[in-house]
Amino acid sequence: MEKLPTILIPPALQRLTPTERLEILRQTVRPVGIHHSAPKGHSETQFERDLWQYFPGKIYTGLLVQRSGLQQPYVPDFAYIDSSVLHIDIEVDEPYSHISKQPLHVLDCPKDAARNQFFLDQGWVVIRFSEAQVVKTPASCCKAIAATIASLTGNNALMTPFRQIPTLKPERRWSREDAQQMADSAYRDSYLSSASQPEPQKKRRRQNQANQSAAIANSQLTFYCPICGEAVRWQGHYVQCSTCGNDQFVV
């Protein structure tokens, strides 16, 4: 992962025709529920609007992907899901924490590598962008996503809205030393915008996403309480652990 965007394709999908790929993609492990209050990076609210502009109805946030034998699932920054066949984990990588100033997502980060491998093993495609890329050139980031989808599905019509959009320029992934220097110089402040979405539009979009995400989590799914680890069955509208009463995990 020396450069961003990082685009990772499950090995089973390589050197196959689009039709053969779709057959394999149907075996992708689906999300198991919705995070009640998934954390968001500073840049993700705006990028969410950009993703919705180009991929309406196919972008989800807060989805839980259960790890076998572990209580805590993974939660993609964004998930692109098309007819429950093609699943893409879209990640936005910041160079350091805004609060602690600790380096994040550095070159050869074992935590990121393990996360990537997990999603690939489940049949997901993984695309990672830098935070600077999604803030400065969001349309080009969306073009990179569309190009990946087109190459996997054979649907080149997806590229039509991007004819006038520049191709995303690769960015070198930072080392731990690079990230610390960026933290010391407040590099993230140089591109992050404080512009916010008008409240009525924000509420409508949040409600639409909640409705669509709920459709992903159907009545046959099982959740695992992060407090006591007890298995909890999805009840169609609300989940609460009957053992410890925890209700802050999924809705």
Number of C-alpha atoms within 10 A of each C-alpha: 16 14 16 19 24 16 16 19 17 16 10 13 18 11 9 12 13 16 12 13 18 16 12 15 22 15 14 19 17 20 23 21 27 23 19 13 11 15 12 12 13 16 19 18 13 17 21 18 17 17 21 15 13 18 17 11 15 19 22 22 22 24 26 22 20 20 13 8 6 10 17 16 19 17 21 23 21 22 23 24 19 14 9 16 18 22 25 25 20 19 20 23 23 20 27 24 14 15 6 8 15 13 21 18 21 22 18 14 13 11 10 16 13 11 14 18 15 15 24 20 15 17 25 27 26 23 22 21 23 23 23 20 21 22 18 13 17 21 23 19 27 23 22 20 24 22 19 19 21 16 12 23 17 15 13 13 9 18 16 10 12 17 9 8 14 12 16 18 13 14 15 13 22 21 18 19 11 16 24 19 15 18 20 11 11 13 16 18 12 9 13 14 13 10 7 9 12 8 9 9 10 14 12 11 15 13 12 14 18 16 11 16 22 16 12 18 21 16 12 10 15 17 23 20 24 16 15 13 15 15 15 16 17 20 14 14 10 10 21 19 21 13 13 12 12 15 14 15 20 22 20
